[in-house]
């Protein structure tokens, strides 16, 4: 049984990478801030010393002026030089002590910061782990709830479908029963859409949990393609769209999961019919090349702008202009299903030229 990787692992890996990047940014910002603070402190100290030197010089000049009036010049110079030498030594000693104290303070601050960072990161990691546990519990509860709801909704839909089929069969023959048959047909189409939405939500939950069941086996693609086309004829007729069936060989040997490929084809055909205006056409093409089968669904709809082509495979996306018909999960799930069968899926389109959605599957020897 092939199972796609859980979405939680890449999301968590991306979260860890983002966290590591943010930590690096924070460390660099902190280092820059620390350097700026230290540079500012050095500047302040330098300015204070310059002001102190200026004041000291002014005081010395005043003292010199006073001494000149009472002492001879030779005595004055000798006394002044001796006093200034002692004063300069004292200033240098005080500045050396202040510089040492400042350096010790900065070293202590750096040690305190380095001791605090691991603690803060440990707290962050612990909080992240707690949030992940809560998230896992919430996902588990959601999966259980969705499973129960899906089961109950399927039971209710089964009753609706059965009643609609009985209404069709018991309707009077001829024109008298035509309204009842038409209403029953609409009920069946709406029920089919509801079942598809429920299945998409269930598959989405399975993908998140890494439990999407896909079982590729050797088989024949031809009847699966024919069944998918036949299942969408009523929808095509309701939209006044021509659905062209492909001319297929009796055998198209491949390794694939028949139910999942049928699901993908029904989704692609349903989308093509939904977005093709009345009077347009949808056709299926199948060919073999380089050991793979390529199946394409081609429509004559409005097309998709180049910048929106890749986004159609994202969750809850329906191209540039979502119309509310569906959840936007079909192509996302289809990509997961095809990739789980060792194939690939892509879109070719341009505005005004229609859209072609193609996927490949491994071909077997005839």
BAKOL-221992 format. One record per residue (C-alpha): residue number from 1; z, x negated, y negated. Coordinates in Angstrom, 2 decimals. Each point is the difference from the previous one (the first is absolute). Example, Ala and Ser with C-alpha at 12.3 -4.5 7.8 and 13.67 -1.06 7.14 Angstrom:
2
+-----+---------+---------+---------+
|   k |       Z |       X |       Y |
+-----+---------+---------+---------+
|   1 |    7.80 |  -12.30 |    4.50 |
|   2 |   -0.66 |   -1.37 |   -3.44 |
+-----+---------+---------+---------+
//
This chain:
366
+-----+---------+---------+---------+
|   k |       Z |       X |       Y |
+-----+---------+---------+---------+
|   1 |    0.00 |    0.00 |    0.00 |
|   2 |   -1.09 |   -1.52 |   -3.30 |
|   3 |    2.42 |    0.46 |   -2.83 |
|   4 |   -0.64 |   -1.07 |   -3.64 |
|   5 |    2.63 |   -2.14 |   -1.65 |
|   6 |    2.71 |    1.88 |   -1.85 |
|   7 |   -0.48 |    0.35 |   -3.72 |
|   8 |    3.64 |   -0.94 |   -0.53 |
|   9 |   -0.51 |   -3.65 |    0.96 |
|  10 |   -2.70 |   -0.77 |   -2.61 |
|  11 |    1.89 |    1.99 |   -2.63 |
|  12 |    3.20 |   -1.92 |    0.71 |
|  13 |   -1.84 |   -3.33 |    0.08 |
|  14 |   -1.53 |    0.83 |   -3.38 |
|  15 |    3.45 |    0.98 |   -1.30 |
|  16 |    1.44 |   -3.33 |    1.20 |
|  17 |   -2.87 |   -1.90 |   -1.63 |
|  18 |    0.51 |    1.86 |   -3.26 |
|  19 |    3.74 |   -0.67 |    0.19 |
|  20 |   -0.59 |   -3.70 |    0.59 |
|  21 |   -2.47 |   -0.12 |   -2.89 |
|  22 |    2.45 |    1.79 |   -2.28 |
|  23 |    2.74 |   -2.41 |    1.01 |
|  24 |   -2.24 |   -2.93 |   -0.87 |
|  25 |   -0.84 |    1.58 |   -3.34 |
|  26 |    3.68 |    0.66 |   -0.65 |
|  27 |    0.93 |   -3.60 |    0.87 |
|  28 |   -2.69 |   -1.35 |   -2.32 |
|  29 |    1.01 |    2.38 |   -2.77 |
|  30 |    3.64 |   -0.99 |    0.48 |
|  31 |   -0.90 |   -3.69 |   -0.10 |
|  32 |   -2.09 |    0.53 |   -3.14 |
|  33 |    2.82 |    1.98 |   -1.59 |
|  34 |    2.53 |   -2.69 |    0.94 |
|  35 |   -2.23 |   -2.72 |   -1.45 |
|  36 |   -0.50 |    2.03 |   -3.19 |
|  37 |    3.75 |    0.52 |   -0.36 |
|  38 |    0.69 |   -3.68 |    0.54 |
|  39 |   -2.73 |   -0.98 |   -2.47 |
|  40 |    1.44 |    2.42 |   -2.54 |
|  41 |    3.50 |   -1.42 |    0.60 |
|  42 |   -1.30 |   -3.57 |   -0.46 |
|  43 |   -1.70 |    1.06 |   -3.22 |
|  44 |    3.19 |    1.61 |   -1.28 |
|  45 |    2.03 |   -3.11 |    0.88 |
|  46 |   -2.60 |   -2.23 |   -1.66 |
|  47 |    0.06 |    2.09 |   -3.17 |
|  48 |    3.80 |   -0.01 |   -0.06 |
|  49 |    0.06 |   -3.79 |    0.36 |
|  50 |   -2.61 |   -0.39 |   -2.76 |
|  51 |    2.10 |    2.17 |   -2.30 |
|  52 |    3.15 |   -1.96 |    0.93 |
|  53 |   -1.80 |   -3.30 |   -0.70 |
|  54 |   -1.21 |    1.35 |   -3.34 |
|  55 |    3.50 |    1.13 |   -0.99 |
|  56 |    1.45 |   -3.32 |    1.16 |
|  57 |   -2.58 |   -1.91 |   -2.06 |
|  58 |    0.76 |    2.06 |   -3.08 |
|  59 |    3.74 |   -0.59 |    0.50 |
|  60 |   -0.57 |   -3.74 |    0.38 |
|  61 |   -2.08 |   -0.13 |   -3.17 |
|  62 |    2.73 |    1.76 |   -1.96 |
|  63 |    2.64 |   -2.32 |    1.45 |
|  64 |   -2.16 |   -3.02 |   -0.88 |
|  65 |   -0.33 |    1.20 |   -3.59 |
|  66 |    3.77 |    0.30 |   -0.35 |
|  67 |    0.68 |   -3.38 |    1.62 |
|  68 |   -2.54 |   -1.75 |   -2.24 |
|  69 |    2.15 |    0.87 |   -2.97 |
|  70 |    3.15 |   -1.66 |    1.34 |
|  71 |   -1.12 |   -2.84 |    2.36 |
|  72 |   -2.22 |   -3.05 |   -0.41 |
|  73 |   -3.44 |    0.25 |    1.67 |
|  74 |    0.68 |   -2.65 |    2.68 |
|  75 |    3.27 |    1.61 |    1.07 |
|  76 |   -1.58 |    3.45 |   -0.11 |
|  77 |   -2.86 |   -0.96 |    2.33 |
|  78 |    2.36 |   -1.61 |    2.53 |
|  79 |    2.36 |    2.97 |    0.07 |
|  80 |   -2.82 |    2.57 |    0.19 |
|  81 |   -1.81 |   -1.77 |    2.83 |
|  82 |    3.21 |   -0.25 |    2.06 |
|  83 |    0.90 |    3.64 |   -0.54 |
|  84 |   -3.49 |    1.25 |    0.73 |
|  85 |   -0.22 |   -2.06 |    3.18 |
|  86 |    3.22 |    1.57 |    1.26 |
|  87 |   -1.16 |    3.49 |   -1.05 |
|  88 |   -3.41 |   -0.43 |    1.67 |
|  89 |    1.64 |   -1.10 |    3.22 |
|  90 |    2.28 |    3.03 |   -0.05 |
|  91 |   -2.97 |    2.33 |   -0.68 |
|  92 |   -2.00 |   -1.56 |    2.85 |
|  93 |    2.94 |    0.39 |    2.37 |
|  94 |    0.49 |    3.65 |   -0.98 |
|  95 |   -3.70 |    0.70 |    0.41 |
|  96 |   -0.05 |   -1.71 |    3.40 |
|  97 |    2.95 |    2.10 |    1.13 |
|  98 |   -1.70 |    3.17 |   -1.34 |
|  99 |   -3.28 |   -0.88 |    1.77 |
| 100 |    1.82 |   -0.65 |    3.25 |
| 101 |    1.89 |    3.28 |   -0.27 |
| 102 |   -3.28 |    1.84 |   -0.69 |
| 103 |   -1.70 |   -1.64 |    2.97 |
| 104 |    2.91 |    0.88 |    2.30 |
| 105 |   -0.07 |    3.58 |   -1.24 |
| 106 |   -3.71 |    0.28 |    0.68 |
| 107 |    0.39 |   -1.46 |    3.49 |
| 108 |    2.79 |    2.46 |    0.76 |
| 109 |   -2.12 |    2.90 |   -1.29 |
| 110 |   -2.88 |   -1.12 |    2.22 |
| 111 |    2.30 |   -0.22 |    3.05 |
| 112 |    1.43 |    3.43 |   -0.75 |
| 113 |   -3.50 |    1.43 |   -0.31 |
| 114 |   -1.19 |   -1.56 |    3.27 |
| 115 |    3.10 |    1.36 |    1.74 |
| 116 |   -0.58 |    3.47 |   -1.46 |
| 117 |   -3.71 |    0.29 |    0.86 |
| 118 |    0.43 |    0.00 |    3.82 |
| 119 |    2.76 |    2.61 |   -0.33 |
| 120 |   -2.20 |    2.25 |   -2.13 |
| 121 |   -2.93 |   -0.45 |    2.39 |
| 122 |    2.23 |    0.78 |    2.96 |
| 123 |    1.06 |    3.18 |   -1.76 |
| 124 |   -3.65 |    0.87 |   -0.66 |
| 125 |   -0.97 |   -0.66 |    3.63 |
| 126 |    2.91 |    2.10 |    1.22 |
| 127 |   -1.00 |    2.86 |   -2.29 |
| 128 |   -3.63 |   -0.30 |    1.16 |
| 129 |    1.08 |    0.12 |    3.65 |
| 130 |    2.13 |    3.07 |   -0.69 |
| 131 |   -2.92 |    1.72 |   -1.71 |
| 132 |   -2.29 |   -0.85 |    2.90 |
| 133 |    2.46 |    1.45 |    2.51 |
| 134 |    0.23 |    3.16 |   -2.07 |
| 135 |   -3.79 |    0.11 |   -0.28 |
| 136 |   -0.39 |   -0.41 |    3.77 |
| 137 |    2.51 |    2.80 |    0.59 |
| 138 |   -1.83 |    2.23 |   -2.49 |
| 139 |   -3.33 |   -0.73 |    1.69 |
| 140 |    1.47 |    0.73 |    3.42 |
| 141 |    1.44 |    3.30 |   -1.21 |
| 142 |   -3.30 |    0.83 |   -1.69 |
| 143 |   -1.94 |   -0.74 |    3.19 |
| 144 |    2.28 |    2.21 |    2.08 |
| 145 |   -0.18 |    2.80 |   -2.56 |
| 146 |   -3.78 |   -0.25 |   -0.30 |
| 147 |   -0.35 |   -0.01 |    3.77 |
| 148 |    2.02 |    3.21 |    0.35 |
| 149 |   -1.80 |    1.70 |   -2.89 |
| 150 |   -3.41 |   -1.04 |    1.33 |
| 151 |    0.84 |    1.40 |    3.42 |
| 152 |    1.12 |    3.33 |   -1.47 |
| 153 |   -3.01 |    0.21 |   -2.31 |
| 154 |   -2.37 |   -0.67 |    2.87 |
| 155 |    1.61 |    2.83 |    1.97 |
| 156 |   -0.44 |    2.36 |   -2.95 |
| 157 |   -3.59 |   -1.11 |   -0.50 |
| 158 |   -0.65 |    0.60 |    3.69 |
| 159 |    1.13 |    3.60 |   -0.44 |
| 160 |   -2.18 |    0.42 |   -3.09 |
| 161 |   -3.07 |   -1.42 |    1.76 |
| 162 |    0.57 |    2.16 |    3.07 |
| 163 |    0.31 |    3.12 |   -2.17 |
| 164 |   -3.15 |   -0.88 |   -1.94 |
| 165 |   -1.97 |   -0.54 |    3.21 |
| 166 |    1.21 |    3.36 |    1.37 |
| 167 |   -0.98 |    1.63 |   -3.29 |
| 168 |   -3.51 |   -1.40 |    0.35 |
| 169 |   -0.33 |    1.14 |    3.61 |
| 170 |    1.35 |    3.50 |   -0.58 |
| 171 |   -1.94 |    0.67 |   -3.18 |
| 172 |   -2.50 |    2.88 |    0.34 |
| 173 |   -3.55 |   -0.99 |    0.77 |
| 174 |   -2.60 |    0.05 |   -2.71 |
| 175 |    0.53 |    0.26 |   -3.74 |
| 176 |    3.26 |    1.89 |    0.33 |
| 177 |    1.73 |   -3.01 |    1.49 |
| 178 |   -1.66 |   -2.62 |   -2.21 |
| 179 |    2.80 |   -0.05 |   -2.66 |
| 180 |    2.63 |   -0.52 |    2.69 |
| 181 |   -1.96 |   -2.82 |    1.60 |
| 182 |   -0.61 |   -1.65 |   -3.37 |
| 183 |    3.70 |    0.20 |   -0.91 |
| 184 |    0.97 |   -1.38 |    3.39 |
| 185 |   -2.44 |   -2.88 |   -0.49 |
| 186 |    1.60 |   -0.84 |   -3.35 |
| 187 |    3.45 |    0.09 |    1.61 |
| 188 |   -1.16 |   -2.42 |    2.69 |
| 189 |   -1.48 |   -2.39 |   -2.58 |
| 190 |    3.20 |    0.06 |   -2.07 |
| 191 |    2.06 |   -0.53 |    3.16 |
| 192 |   -2.20 |   -2.96 |    0.91 |
| 193 |    0.62 |   -1.54 |   -3.44 |
| 194 |    3.74 |    0.56 |    0.36 |
| 195 |    0.00 |   -1.68 |    3.41 |
| 196 |   -1.89 |   -2.94 |   -1.45 |
| 197 |    2.60 |   -0.41 |   -2.78 |
| 198 |    2.84 |    0.13 |    2.51 |
| 199 |   -1.73 |   -2.54 |    2.24 |
| 200 |   -0.61 |   -2.31 |   -2.98 |
| 201 |    3.67 |    0.07 |   -0.99 |
| 202 |    1.06 |   -0.64 |    3.59 |
| 203 |   -2.43 |   -2.91 |    0.31 |
| 204 |    1.20 |   -1.41 |   -3.32 |
| 205 |    3.57 |   -0.01 |    1.31 |
| 206 |   -1.16 |   -1.71 |    3.20 |
| 207 |   -1.83 |   -2.67 |   -2.01 |
| 208 |    3.13 |   -0.67 |   -2.09 |
| 209 |    2.02 |   -0.38 |    3.19 |
| 210 |   -2.66 |   -2.17 |    1.70 |
| 211 |   -0.39 |    2.62 |    2.74 |
| 212 |   -3.49 |    1.39 |   -0.58 |
| 213 |   -1.28 |    0.56 |    3.54 |
| 214 |   -3.54 |   -1.26 |    0.63 |
| 215 |   -1.35 |   -0.57 |    3.53 |
| 216 |   -3.53 |   -1.48 |    0.11 |
| 217 |   -1.72 |    0.42 |    3.37 |
| 218 |   -3.60 |   -0.43 |    1.20 |
| 219 |   -1.94 |    3.21 |   -0.58 |
| 220 |   -3.03 |    1.75 |   -1.42 |
| 221 |   -0.20 |    0.57 |   -3.76 |
| 222 |   -2.83 |    2.54 |    0.15 |
| 223 |    2.01 |    3.13 |    0.94 |
| 224 |    2.73 |   -0.87 |   -2.50 |
| 225 |   -2.52 |   -0.20 |   -2.87 |
| 226 |   -1.64 |    3.25 |    1.11 |
| 227 |    3.39 |    1.76 |    0.24 |
| 228 |    1.00 |   -1.19 |   -3.48 |
| 229 |   -3.26 |    1.34 |   -1.49 |
| 230 |    0.35 |    3.30 |    1.83 |
| 231 |    3.60 |    0.45 |   -1.21 |
| 232 |   -1.11 |   -0.24 |   -3.66 |
| 233 |   -2.98 |    2.39 |    0.13 |
| 234 |    2.03 |    2.99 |   -1.14 |
| 235 |    1.41 |   -1.94 |   -2.95 |
| 236 |   -3.49 |   -1.22 |   -0.94 |
| 237 |   -1.38 |    3.54 |    0.13 |
| 238 |    2.88 |    1.29 |   -2.15 |
| 239 |   -0.81 |   -2.66 |   -2.64 |
| 240 |   -3.76 |    0.64 |    0.33 |
| 241 |   -0.53 |   -3.60 |    1.06 |
| 242 |   -2.52 |   -1.03 |    2.66 |
| 243 |    1.65 |   -2.02 |    2.78 |
| 244 |   -2.63 |   -2.07 |    1.82 |
| 245 |    0.88 |   -1.01 |    3.56 |
| 246 |   -1.13 |   -3.45 |    1.14 |
| 247 |   -2.47 |   -0.50 |    2.83 |
| 248 |    2.17 |   -2.02 |    2.36 |
| 249 |   -0.73 |   -1.70 |    3.33 |
| 250 |    1.84 |    1.43 |    2.98 |
| 251 |    2.21 |   -3.07 |    0.22 |
| 252 |    1.69 |   -1.92 |   -2.81 |
| 253 |    2.38 |   -2.28 |    1.94 |
| 254 |    2.93 |   -1.28 |   -2.04 |
| 255 |    3.70 |   -0.78 |    0.16 |
| 256 |    1.88 |    2.52 |   -2.14 |
| 257 |    2.62 |    2.75 |   -0.11 |
| 258 |   -2.01 |    3.26 |    0.28 |
| 259 |    2.61 |    2.21 |   -1.68 |
| 260 |    0.52 |   -2.41 |   -2.90 |
| 261 |   -3.73 |   -0.55 |   -0.57 |
| 262 |   -0.49 |    3.77 |    0.03 |
| 263 |    2.77 |    0.25 |   -2.60 |
| 264 |   -1.69 |   -2.61 |   -2.19 |
| 265 |   -3.43 |    1.63 |    0.26 |
| 266 |    1.38 |    3.46 |   -0.75 |
| 267 |    1.76 |   -1.42 |   -3.05 |
| 268 |   -3.13 |   -1.79 |   -1.26 |
| 269 |   -2.20 |    3.04 |    0.58 |
| 270 |    2.58 |    2.31 |   -1.59 |
| 271 |    0.18 |   -2.20 |   -3.11 |
| 272 |   -3.78 |   -0.26 |   -0.24 |
| 273 |   -0.40 |    3.79 |    0.25 |
| 274 |    2.82 |    0.62 |   -2.46 |
| 275 |   -1.49 |   -2.21 |   -2.70 |
| 276 |   -3.66 |    0.87 |    0.52 |
| 277 |   -1.25 |    2.82 |   -2.27 |
| 278 |   -1.70 |    3.09 |    1.41 |
| 279 |   -3.55 |   -0.72 |    1.08 |
| 280 |    0.82 |   -3.61 |    0.90 |
| 281 |    0.07 |   -1.60 |    3.41 |
| 282 |    2.23 |   -2.10 |    2.25 |
| 283 |   -1.29 |   -1.99 |    2.93 |
| 284 |    1.35 |   -2.36 |    2.65 |
| 285 |   -1.72 |   -3.24 |    0.94 |
| 286 |    0.80 |   -2.31 |    2.91 |
| 287 |   -1.41 |   -3.41 |    0.85 |
| 288 |    0.81 |   -3.11 |    1.98 |
| 289 |   -0.10 |   -3.57 |   -1.29 |
| 290 |    1.67 |   -3.28 |    0.97 |
| 291 |    2.23 |    1.53 |    2.65 |
| 292 |    1.36 |    2.87 |   -2.06 |
| 293 |   -0.86 |    3.63 |   -0.62 |
| 294 |   -0.23 |    1.02 |   -3.64 |
| 295 |    0.56 |    3.69 |   -0.71 |
| 296 |   -0.74 |    1.25 |   -3.52 |
| 297 |    0.57 |    3.30 |   -1.77 |
| 298 |   -2.46 |    0.42 |   -2.88 |
| 299 |    0.20 |    2.70 |   -2.66 |
| 300 |   -1.99 |    0.99 |   -3.11 |
| 301 |    3.10 |    0.55 |   -2.13 |
| 302 |    0.76 |   -1.35 |   -3.48 |
| 303 |    0.86 |   -3.48 |    1.24 |
| 304 |    2.84 |   -2.34 |   -0.94 |
| 305 |    0.12 |   -2.52 |   -2.84 |
| 306 |    0.23 |   -3.65 |    1.17 |
| 307 |    3.51 |   -0.48 |   -1.45 |
| 308 |    1.32 |    2.91 |    2.08 |
| 309 |   -1.60 |   -0.80 |    3.37 |
| 310 |    2.83 |   -2.10 |    1.42 |
| 311 |    2.73 |    2.29 |   -1.35 |
| 312 |   -1.17 |    2.89 |    2.20 |
| 313 |    1.69 |   -1.76 |    2.93 |
| 314 |    3.38 |    0.00 |   -1.76 |
| 315 |    2.77 |    2.50 |    0.65 |
| 316 |   -0.16 |    3.28 |   -1.90 |
| 317 |   -3.28 |   -0.94 |   -1.69 |
| 318 |   -3.11 |    2.17 |   -0.19 |
| 319 |   -2.23 |   -2.13 |   -2.20 |
| 320 |   -0.17 |    0.19 |   -3.76 |
| 321 |    0.49 |    3.77 |   -0.29 |
| 322 |    2.42 |    1.47 |    2.56 |
| 323 |   -0.64 |    3.71 |    0.44 |
| 324 |    3.17 |    0.98 |    1.85 |
| 325 |   -1.81 |    0.72 |    3.28 |
| 326 |    2.03 |   -2.05 |    2.42 |
| 327 |    2.58 |   -2.75 |   -0.35 |
| 328 |   -2.36 |   -2.95 |   -0.29 |
| 329 |    1.15 |   -1.45 |    3.32 |
| 330 |   -3.08 |    0.49 |    2.16 |
| 331 |   -1.85 |   -3.23 |   -0.82 |
| 332 |    3.22 |   -2.01 |   -0.03 |
| 333 |    0.84 |    1.20 |    3.52 |
| 334 |   -3.63 |   -0.39 |    1.12 |
| 335 |    0.04 |   -3.65 |   -1.01 |
| 336 |    3.20 |   -0.57 |    1.98 |
| 337 |   -1.46 |    1.75 |    3.05 |
| 338 |   -3.28 |   -1.94 |   -0.06 |
| 339 |    1.69 |   -3.36 |   -0.59 |
| 340 |    2.35 |    0.73 |    2.93 |
| 341 |   -3.16 |    0.25 |    2.16 |
| 342 |   -1.30 |   -3.39 |   -1.19 |
| 343 |   -2.52 |    1.55 |   -2.36 |
| 344 |   -0.42 |    0.18 |   -3.75 |
| 345 |   -0.80 |    2.77 |   -2.46 |
| 346 |   -1.59 |   -0.15 |   -3.45 |
| 347 |   -1.67 |    2.09 |   -2.71 |
| 348 |   -3.38 |   -0.42 |   -1.68 |
| 349 |   -0.62 |    2.20 |   -3.02 |
| 350 |   -1.11 |    0.27 |   -3.59 |
| 351 |    0.28 |    2.81 |   -2.51 |
| 352 |   -2.79 |    2.53 |    0.52 |
| 353 |   -1.29 |   -1.46 |    3.27 |
| 354 |    2.40 |    1.41 |    2.58 |
| 355 |    2.48 |   -1.82 |    2.23 |
| 356 |   -0.22 |   -1.72 |    3.38 |
| 357 |    3.17 |   -0.70 |    1.98 |
| 358 |   -0.54 |   -2.24 |    3.03 |
| 359 |    2.21 |   -1.40 |    2.72 |
| 360 |   -0.53 |   -2.25 |    3.01 |
| 361 |    1.29 |    0.03 |    3.56 |
| 362 |   -0.43 |   -2.61 |    2.77 |
| 363 |   -3.06 |    0.74 |    2.13 |
| 364 |   -0.02 |   -0.37 |    3.79 |
| 365 |   -2.87 |   -1.00 |    2.26 |
| 366 |   -2.10 |    2.98 |    1.07 |
+-----+---------+---------+---------+
//
